[in-house]
Amino acid sequence: MTFDRGHGGRFRFGQWLLLMSAVVLCSSAVLAQDPNPPDTAPANADPQNAPNPPNSRQTGGDPQQQPQQPERGPQTIFPHPETTRWWLSGQINIITQGHGDFRALYIGPNSLNPKSEIRASRIFTLYTALRLTNSMDALFDLEEASGNGISNSLGLAGYPNIDVVRTPGQGSPLSAAPYVARAIFRYVLPLGDESDDADVGPLGMLKSLPVKRLEFRAGKLSLADFFDVNAVGSDSHFQFMNWTIVNNGAWDYAADTRGYTYAAMLEYDDRSWALRFAEAMMPTVANGIALDSDLPRARGENLELELHPNIITRKPTQVRLLSYVNRANMGDYRKAIDLFLAGKTPTPDVVATRQEGRVNYGFGINLEQQVSAHMRAFGRFGWNEGRRESFAYTEVNQTFSFGADYAGDQWHRQHDKIGLAFVSNGISGDHQEYLKLGGLGFLLGDGTLTYSQENIFEGYYNAHFWRGIYGAIDLQHIENPGYNRDRGPVWVPAVRLHIEL
């Protein structure tokens, strides 16, 4: 869906936003008002943590690793019994998002369009899973993604809609046909006699798990389903939508254009800590759909230590320390600049400097804290070395984010939630100079650059309508889009419809 606006578009766009916001909130009040006082379950038990599907690309984590809380009523359209060996479910996520006119002193090939626009994205996912034995299960997911994002997903490092499939500016859109999103085999090796109950769902069908165990996974998956998971800010289908709030923007995790890769993963779990490692395929080119199967030549290695310190009594804390190393056919920003300054290229061109076996590495910190019965907070910090080409996720070399959510029990809306977050993204000196001299990344390139941090505020209200039907309003304020003080700021409102089948 596309509506391009000319002069006066800002006023008409504002009218559209107010109308849609009123519809969402009024529908919520009429269809799902709960006159009864909330039950005693912790208010921040997310609906997606009852055995509901994960986000299509970035999830709130493995449902078997998160504590379950009793739900008052079904949170899906159809019932999903836990007594069978198999799982079948689906979800639909539709986001309509846009922006009004904003200040721009100039525009380049990869700029965010300064004229107002509205775009819509849609994702359908079918989840299937099967318990093979008491220690093995398998899952197979099909997905269909269509629609597009504002400015063809260009012009922002912290892009405001994580459901948008990234396509090259001069390339052709990917096929809208369904594709395999996940196909994962899991084996669990117990290392002790003590076990805990586990909740079956789309990422696992085992009904109990040893407290001390090894888990082995292999197949097609999204690394963000298992690494850098955060219950407050990792699920764009119930929470925030911005790429660099949902994930650590400086984690250039191995993935194809749609966010998936083939990988093998080994995880050790204990009651108070866990350690996981994954070896994954990298794309053959930056933001490419094809994956390189030659692991000695190209691969992504990810290591994460998860800690559960007892800092505040009965208020869980989680700390995740992440590191990654990518090897791929990457370009080098400094070499691209030197070639341009020597007169050997008409503009800096990082693609022309690509070389097999180049290495990029980085680190991340992920914090999560229960603050009260109704409120949770999170924070992330990320850094990567910044000389090599941004390759798989987004053009961020340093990032810092924090935020919180608050459950709706206080106003008798047990499954509603409100959230607010801030993220500040930055790039290295070489990356800055490359863009300033006219170079293009796979997302950014205004033709020149007056550098400043890209700062983003995002707030949302997610409302439960009935059973598995949810709606949300979202608003993002972006300063210095694409790290450029000569452009913006820009307001990006959105509405979201989410259906759990």
Salt bridges, closest charged atoms under 4 A:
ASP4 OD1 - ARG119 NH2 3.50
ASP34 OD2 - ARG72 NH1 2.34
ASP46 OD2 - ARG376 NH2 2.97
ASP46 OD1 - LYS417 NZ 2.32
ASP62 OD2 - ARG217 NH2 2.74
GLU71 OE1 - HIS415 ND1 3.48
GLU117 OE2 - HIS99 NE2 2.92
GLU117 OE1 - ARG119 NH2 3.30
ASP137 OD2 - ARG186 NH2 2.81
ASP141 OD2 - ARG182 NH1 3.32
GLU144 OE2 - ARG122 NH2 3.28
ASP163 OD2 - HIS237 NE2 3.35
GLU194 OE2 - ARG271 NH2 2.61
ASP196 OD2 - ARG271 NH1 3.55
GLU215 OE1 - ARG186 NH1 3.16
GLU215 OE2 - ARG213 NE 2.62
GLU215 OE1 - ARG217 NH2 3.13
ASP225 OD2 - ARG182 NE 2.62
ASP228 OD2 - ARG380 NE 3.08
GLU267 OE1 - ARG217 NH1 3.72
GLU267 OE2 - ARG276 NH2 3.31
ASP269 OD1 - ARG213 NH2 3.72
GLU279 OE2 - ARG299 NE 3.24
ASP292 OD1 - ARG297 NH2 2.80
ASP294 OD2 - ARG297 NE 3.89
GLU301 OE2 - ARG299 NE 2.99
GLU301 OE1 - ARG327 NH1 3.22
GLU304 OE1 - ARG276 NH1 2.63
GLU306 OE1 - ARG276 NH2 2.99
GLU306 OE2 - HIS308 NE2 2.55
GLU306 OE1 - ARG320 NE 3.41
ASP332 OD2 - ARG387 NE 2.78
ASP332 OD2 - ARG388 NH1 2.49
ASP338 OD1 - ARG334 NH1 3.51
GLU356 OE1 - ARG297 NE 3.93
GLU368 OE1 - ARG320 NH1 3.29
GLU389 OE2 - ARG354 NH2 2.72
GLU395 OE1 - HIS431 NE2 2.81
ASP405 OD2 - ARG376 NH2 2.64
ASP416 OD2 - ARG413 NE 2.67
ASP430 OD1 - ARG334 NH2 2.90
GLU433 OE1 - ARG334 NH2 2.91
GLU500 OE2 - HIS498 NE2 2.77
